[in-house]
Amino acid sequence: MQKQDWKNKVNEILQVCQDEFKKTTEIGKKMISASKTNSCLHETYEEIGSLVVQALKDGDLKWDNPRVKELIETINQCEEDLELIEGEVNKI
């Protein structure tokens, strides 16, 4: 009878492990899906931000907000810095 109890206990442990593995696999799948969705969201925000910045620069969009002005100044400065760095790299 002890041999049968031992087999039952091992089967029970294996079943618990299998169930946990299935749960972990499902969680992993959901995390991958969430990561893809988050990347899509980030890319979309980035694209709409670029469109807004261009519209502000072109005068097609007026947005009287001090924070927006600060951000546009930062973007302009970063673009200038990148152009300088690119020029320095090309000289090397």
Rosetta blueprint (number, residue, H / E / L):
1 M L
2 Q H
3 K H
4 Q H
5 D H
6 W H
7 K H
8 N H
9 K H
10 V H
11 N H
12 E H
13 I H
14 L H
15 Q H
16 V H
17 C H
18 Q H
19 D H
20 E H
21 F H
22 K H
23 K H
24 T H
25 T H
26 E H
27 I H
28 G H
29 K H
30 K H
31 M H
32 I H
33 S H
34 A H
35 S H
36 K H
37 T H
38 N H
39 S H
40 C H
41 L H
42 H H
43 E H
44 T H
45 Y H
46 E H
47 E H
48 I H
49 G H
50 S H
51 L H
52 V H
53 V H
54 Q H
55 A H
56 L H
57 K H
58 D H
59 G L
60 D L
61 L L
62 K L
63 W L
64 D L
65 N L
66 P H
67 R H
68 V H
69 K H
70 E H
71 L H
72 I H
73 E H
74 T H
75 I H
76 N H
77 Q H
78 C H
79 E H
80 E H
81 D H
82 L H
83 E H
84 L H
85 I H
86 E H
87 G H
88 E H
89 V H
90 N H
91 K H
92 I L
